[in-house]
Amino acid sequence: MKLPSLKKEYTLVVGTVLHNDELLPYLSTRKDFVSFDFPPVRKFPDDTDMLNP
């Protein structure tokens, strides 16, 4: 994926790890990839009216 503000080409992988033999856990251990972990959403807000257009 070529991001407009970046000079180099990057590969963006987004996903959820369901099994350790998947691509995402493998890529996260490679030195040429940067991995970010985000915590799960434990509870969504009760007032979600602003999310609906």
N, C-alpha and C positions, 0 to 999 in steps of 0.2 A: 504494500500500500504506500503510495507516495503522498506524504502529508505536505500541504502547500508551504508551510512555514519552515520546513526542514530542508537542509541541503542534501542529505543522504536519503537513501531509500530504507524504510524500516518495515519489518513484518510485525503486525499487531495480532496477537492471539488472545482471545477472550473466551473464558469458559469456566466450567465448574468441574472439579475433579470428582469423578464417581468411582474410579478404580485406579490403582497405582500403575497399571500398565498402559495408561493412556498417554497421549502426546504431551499434554500440558505438564504433568510432573517431570517428564523427561526434559522438556525445554527449560524448565525452571532450574535444573541442575547444571545446565551448560553455561560456560563462562562468557560466551558471546551473546547471551540473552540476559535481559534485565527483567526480574520478576517482581510484581507487586501483589501483596495479599491484602484483601479488604475484608473486614469482618461482616458476617451475615446480618441482615436486618432482623432483629429479635421481635420487634413489634412496630407495625405501621401506625402512623397517627390516625386518630379517630376522625379528624376533620380533613378529608381529602377532596373537598369541593374545588379547591384551587387547581387540582390536577386535571379536572375535566374542563375542556374549553366551552 
